[in-house]
Amino acid sequence: MLGRLAVDRRHANLGIGTALTAHALATAVELNVKAACRAVVVTALNNRARDLWKHLEFRPFEPDQPDELDLHTLTSEIEATL
């Protein structure tokens, strides 16, 4: 389980958030091999964060609720992009 993923504003735009996200998603793929981690679920803090996760191919559980802050992606889909 991963708690809040964020970068202090003083360190924004340095690639730290991208590196943290890539590491977390790569770890999920590794866990899928060892312990059947089938999906990664996030709860976006706000609409801006939701849009960022959607840009990373996360999607709402219910397609008819595009404004939902709870999003997911399958580890098999992550693996295909690494």
ABEGO torsion letter per residue (X at the ends): XBBBBBBBAAABGAGAAAAAAAAAAAAAAAAAAAAGBABBBBBBABAAAAAAAAAAGBBBABAABAABABBBBBAAAAAAAX
